[in-house]
Amino acid sequence: MTTLSIRVPDSLHRAIKELAMKDGYSMNQFIITAAAEKLSALETVDYLRQRAERANLKDFDRLLALVPDCDPDPGDELPPKQRR
């Protein structure tokens, strides 16, 4: 494992600390999870874009915009503690 030192504004530090404590996480766990979630989201979009290119779907963004923005199916919701 690698140690990483970063500089963050005091207000962001306070917000992360408060939210992590509220959710029962250490700041380290919170930041690692947040970074992993962001990385996963970016990699998923890249993966889907590459798959669309291989399938000759030229207008990936237009097709993605057709996906409806709706609530999850019953049972697929995030637990109340994780909802924002």
Summary of the structure (lengths in Angstrom):
residues: 84
radius of gyration: 17.7
end to end distance: 30.2
largest distance: 47.3
contacts: 129
relative contact order: 0.06
helix: 61%
strand: 0%
